[in-house]
Amino acid sequence: MIKDRLAIPVHNDRISPLFDVARRFVIVDTEVPGNKFYLITSVRSDISIIEKLKESEISLVICSAISRKFALMLDFMGIELMPGVAGFADEIIEAYLSNRLYIDQYAMPGCSWRKRFRGKRCPYYREIHQNQRGRGGKK
C-alpha cells in the first residue's frame, strides 16, 4: 500500500468549488511527486465516489467546500480531509509537498474557521471539527 497518496477534486485546473459534485480528481503519490494522474468517477452514487478513492489508496483529500455527509463518509473510510482550500491544483500540490500550505494564502474566503487558525497551515477536518465542538459548535 502506498503510504501517502492525496486526491484533489479539480475543475478547469483549480480545486472544485464543491467536493460533492466533483467527478475528476488529480491524484499525487507524495513519495514520488512527479507521479500524478487523473481519476474520473461516474455519477452512479455518492458512496461509489468515496469507494473509488479508497480503491485508489487515497490517504488524504484536499478540497474546498464539502458537505458533512461526504466528510463523514471519508472519515469512515479512513481518508483524512483537509477542507476549505482554494486555488490552482498544481500550486496546492506544490505547497502541500513543501509544507507551505498556509491558510492566509490558500483558504477559501469566508471560512468560519479561518480566523481561528490564522497564520498556520491549512487544518484537517478533525482539527476544525474539534475546534468547533470546543467553541459551542455542533457535536
N, C-alpha and C positions, 0 to 999 in steps of 0.2 A: 504494500500500500504506500502511496506517495504521502510524505509527511505533511507538506503544506501545499495545497492547491487552492487558489482562490478563483471565484467567479464574480463577474461584474455584469449586470444586465445593461445592454447597450442599445442605443438608438442614434443613428447618424454620428457615430464615433464619440458620443457623450454617454454618461450614465443615464439610463432611462429614468424619467421623472417618477415612475411608479413601478416597483418590482412586480406587483400583482398582474400586470398586463404585459410584461416583458416576455418575449419569445426568443430573443437572441442574447447569448451570453459570451463574453470573452473569458477564456479560461487560461490561467497562468500557473505554471509549476514554479513555485517560488525558489526552489533549489536549482532550477535551470531556467532563469528568467526569459531567455530567448525562446523557450518552448511555449508559444502562445498559439491557441487555436480558438475557433468559434463553435459553440454548441447552439443548435437551432432546435427549439422544442415545438411540439404541436399544441393545439388548443384543446386537447382531449379533456383534461380535468386539472384542477388545482394541485392535487396530490401528485399527479404524473410529472409535473414540473419539478417538484421537490425530489421525487424519486429519481428523476433523470440526473439531477445534480448529485445526489448521493451515489448513483451508479458511476458517475464521472469522478468519484473520490474527492469531492469538494470538501474542504475543511473550513472555508471562510467565504462569506458573501459580503461584498461591499456594495451598498446600494444607496439610492436617495430615499424616497418615501416607500413605506411598506406597511401593509395592514397588520394589525395584531394577529389575525388568523394565520397569515403567512409566516410571521415572525415566530409564532408558537410551533408551527409545523417544522420550520428549520431547526428550532431548538430540540424538538422531539427526535429529529433525525440525527442530532449530534453535530449540526453545522453551525459554527459561530456566525454572528451577524454584526456588521458594522454599518448602521444605517445613517441617513442624513448627510451623505456625502454627494457633492455635485461637482461636475467638471468633465473635461475630456478624459476618456477611459485611459489612454496611454499616459497622461500626466498623473492620474491617480495611481496607476500601477507603479510608475517610477517613484512617486512619493512614498508609497507603501513599502516598496522594496528597499528604499534608502532611509526608512524610518523618519520621513518628513511629512507624514500625512497629518497636518495640523488643522484644527477647526477654523482658525481665522481665515485661512485661505480656501479650504475645500468644503466647509459645511454649507448646507442649504440655508438660504436666508429664511429667517423666521422660525427656525427650530427652537422649541421651547427650552431645550436643554443646553442650547448654545452658550448662554451666559455662565452656566454652572461649570462648564469645562473649558472656558476661555483660555487660550494660550497653550492648551495641551493637545495631544494627539487626538484624533477622532475616536470617540469612545465606542466600545462594543455595546450591543443591545443589553446585555446583562448589567453593565455598569449604568446605563441610562435608566433601566428598569429599577435597579436597586436605589438609585439616587431619587427617583420619583416616589418610590414607596417610603423612603425616609423623610420626604417632604410633604406627606399627605396625599401622594398620588394614588392611583388605583393599585389594588393588591391582586 
